[in-house]
Amino acid sequence: MKLEFAKTPQGKTVSIPAKLANRHGLIAGATGTGKTISLQVLAERFSRMGVPVFLADVKGDLSGLSKAGVSSPKLLERCQKLQLGEPTFSANPVLFWDVFGKSGHPARTTLSEMGPLLLSRLMSLNETQTAVLQVAFKIADDSDLLLLDVKDLQALLKVIQENLNAFKEQYGHLSSATLGAIQRGLLGFETHGVTEFFSEPALNLNDLLQKDGEGRGFVSILSAEELLQQPMVYSTFLLWILSELFETLPEVGDQEKPKLVLFIDEAHLLFKEAPKVLVEKVEQVVRLIRSKGVGVYFVTQSPSDIPEAVLGQLSHRIQHALRAFTPQDQKAVKVAAQTLRANPDFSAQEVITQLGVGEALVSVLNDDGVPGIVERAFILPPSSQIGPISPETRQALIRGSSLFGRYENKIDRESAFEKLQKKEPSSTNESQKSVLSEILLGSTGPRGGRKAGLLEKAATSAVRSAANNIGRELARGLLGSLLGSSRSKKRR
């Protein structure tokens, strides 16, 4: 089984072996050279093969995957040039998603599921602030306090802020100024509309793995035009998707085709201003996630946008034209050429600047897993519509989806905020002290049953040793939430 996507001038078809499609890939090239069409062609070929796809639509053009294409003089000329015969057109099964819930099903997560490492990046916290945020998550974890939405974390930080001495012995020094900086960062979420992103129902990853009645994989399209205006939110959301897939999908080993393929457009944003520890963890996830049956394809302008450790894991390359107007451009061209297995018939470094729109240098693994020599080829035309569908058509597809109604209505169940704000006959202050006392010192039930508090747990657990090293990594998964957490616990 092969995924055909390009053809050389000599008539040779270029294809990716389906069993090796989870070895990741790269689509690179300057603006306007054909990257979006390459992405569209690969996505629909995967869908037709029965492989679900998740992609970010940064320009709105990829909604055309949901509608059959139409003939045009330019398309017919292309088919004739590549000796493809009469074109056939077909739509693909799609699901639309939108973090803001406007152009697709709301794509949400919870603070617990995102975890402190990614959340700190979203808030642009420094190393010290990140460490304190990790401890706050640890306190919530030890206290059985669910952090689902922003007000949950705000309530927890307030309790910690007002009772620093009570937490100091077991969790180390927690600066009031640092906690204040984190609280101000959360207030910024409201300004940028990010608060809506953290709520329930959270996105169920199984909904990204669906197939239709004909066995075609659904193409999940994340509306990213508005999201891209907040690059940190956009990149953090995609990193969260990547991390959740890695943490939740089982090991499957080698299969005849991927379980899911993920396309990350504007991939440079994942690594821009990212701390070294995060880049290292992304590298680990990319290296290991293929064993879960997931292929990751990065889409960006130049291979130099991707860290070398990640770039070295991208086996399938589609390199569109690059410009070489400045010394920096010339360096990017050289880097791009060096990442391709040389072809003795031409110089890749020279050809990269000569490629036309829809033309690319391509290098993929052969059936034995060996990188093939680079070929100059034309990307095949898509079977679906080139360009966006109308907003009315999009809304009709959303309302007609089997998922419609599952995510549209928010849920606000009892979590940290509600537990810490319990109303009792006494005053609000006395109520909060009562709740805090139960968290720290434990409680005794009506039948004498004992529930240990944080201070009691600390005496018999490793809490003290973890707390004395605030900067120590507390992540459960490579990019996930804290040790001791589980998805079942967070969603119970």
Phi, psi and omega in degrees: 000126183229150177255104182273131184220351183207165180216136180278162177301336179276000177094005179279130178274133179260129183216157177256125175299127184303323183291345180247009183290344177275010177273014172070164183203175181221132171242116185229158178154159180292164178301134176084012182261353175117014181299318183297319178294320177300316178299315181298316181297313179298317182299313182289329176292319176298314180302315181297331180281352182093019181253118175297151184229142170237129181217155177260125181260096188277343180244352182088356184286332190281356174296341177298345176300338183276356185228142179296142179287172178230155182287153177206157179305320181294320180292317179297322178297320179295315180297320180294319180298324182266004179056050182264349183079192182293129181290148174245143185239144179203151175270166178240148175291128185230156169231130179261136179232152180206124178304326182268359174071020182261315186249022179177177176300138181301128178256102185243166169214178176248163179299319181298320182288326178288320177084162187291329184293311179289323179297321180295326177293319180298328181267000182056044179280151175277182186298317180294315180296322178297318180298319179292322177297322177298319179294320178300318176296323179295318178299315179298319181296314181293335185263004183057040177254117179284129174256095183260310183236180187298321182293336175295312181291324178298318180294319180294315180298325179295316179297316179297316181302320184276352183223047185302319183295327181293332182262343189300315187297322185267335186241005179083181184289127177240111185288133177297322180294321180292317177299322178296321179296321178294318179298321178293325177298323178292326177296328178295335177300320181295322180298322185262008177074016183281340182305321181296335182293328182262092178192178178244157005285135179284153179302126176269117185298337177297336179288347176270356186251019186280155172233155179271184183296341179265004179084009179276142178286139175290141175260110178274120185249114178274119176291116187237008180298309179285322182298325183293342176290346174239079188306324182291322178293316180302308184292322180293322178298315180293323176295323178296315177303313181299316182291320180294320177299317181295318186283334188255331182283143180282159173294134181235349181068203180283130179234170181288341177199162181295158175277330180199146174237132184246124176255125180246102179278159185051047188297338181299335182292336178296330187251351182293123178060017179282137178295156184303320182298324180289317178300320179296322180288323175298319177302316179297316181298314180299320181292323187265339188288341179294336177288347175269003180085018183251128173258137181242126181241117181270138179239121183201176183284317184223145175303334180292349177286343185255133177304144185304321182296328177277317181303323181294346180262000183265100191278331184254122187240131170236104185253107175277182186296146172237151178266153182227057183275332184237165176303324179293320177298317181296324177293319179296321178297317180296317179299315180300316181295323183289341180277355182254145177288123189299144174251123183296347184277344180201165177266115180299324182297324178283318186292327183306324182276354183254353185295141176272175179296131180084002177252148184206159166269125185236141176216121182229164176289143173273184184300337181267004179082016179261132179300129178281159177294152184293139179239145172270122189214165176254133178290134179295150179288147179286157176273342180265175185294135173273120182105169187284158171271170181286153177303325180294317178296320179298313180296324178296320178292323178295313181292332180273358181288149177294344180267354184298128182099342182283325184246349188292330182256123181289152177240136178232083181274174182294126179215204187303316183301311182295320181293323182278349181246021182304137179266128176236169181303332180283182182291166180300317181298317180294323179297313180297323178295321179297314179297316180297320179300319179295320180294316185278318189256348181090181182209163178242129182284173182298336180257015176091359179294140186252128174249117184291145175264181183299316184293325178290320179297324185299329183288338185240012182226185180268015182301316183299314182296325178289321184291329181288355177233074187301326183282355183292145181291125181247009186290138177292308178252185182298325177231012191268206185265194197284157174304140181092348179273165171207156182296324180295323180292318183290335184251007186294000000 
